[in-house]
Amino acid sequence: MYWYWYVRFSDDLLFYILSIVFLCREYALRKTKDTFRSHAGESNPDTIQKLLQDGEKNLIMLQRQVS
């Protein structure tokens, strides 16, 4: 009897954790695409350099969160 509840709880917990990971990944992709599209017409080299540095910081942060 207890084994059944343990397995069911483990399955539910795993599903919950995987759902959170999926939602975070989807949010990161959506945010990245929106930011890229909003700055697609940028022509100032200094601003482009700053945007690239911000993108690299965000990438490092996402890699740290995923691992």
N, C-alpha and C positions, 0 to 999 in steps of 0.2 A: 504494500500500500504506500509506504513512504517512498519507495523507489519511483513509483509513478509520479508523485508530486515533485520529486527532485528532478526527474527528467523533463517534466513539463515546465517547471520553473527555469531550468537551464535553457530549454529551447526558446522560451519567451524572452529571456534575458539576452540571448544571442541575437534574436530577431531585432530587439530594441537597439542593441549596440550597432548592428549592421545598418539599421535604418538611420541612426544618427550620423554614421560615417558617410552614407550615401547622400544625405541631405547637406552635410557640410561640403562635400565634394561638388555637388550641384550648385550650391551657393557660390563657391569660389569660382567655378567656371563662368557662371552668369555674371558675377561682379567683374571678372577679368574682361569678358567680351564687351560689357557695357562701357567700362572705362576705356578700352581700346577704341571703340566706336566714337566715343565722345571726344577723343583727342586725335582722331584720324587726320584731321586737316591741319594739324599744328606744323608750323614751318620755322619757328624760332629754335635755333640749335641749343641754346641754354635751357629752354623749357623741355625740349626733347630729352636732353641729358638728365634733367631732374626727374622726368617721368620714367626713364629707364632705370634710374637708381631706385625710385620708389617701387617699381615692378620687381626688381631683384630682391628688395627687402621683403616684399609680400611673398615672393616665391620661397625664400628662406624660411619665413614664418610658417607657411603652409607645409613645407617639408618637415619642419619640426613638429607640427601638430599631428601629421599623419603617422610619423614613425614613433 
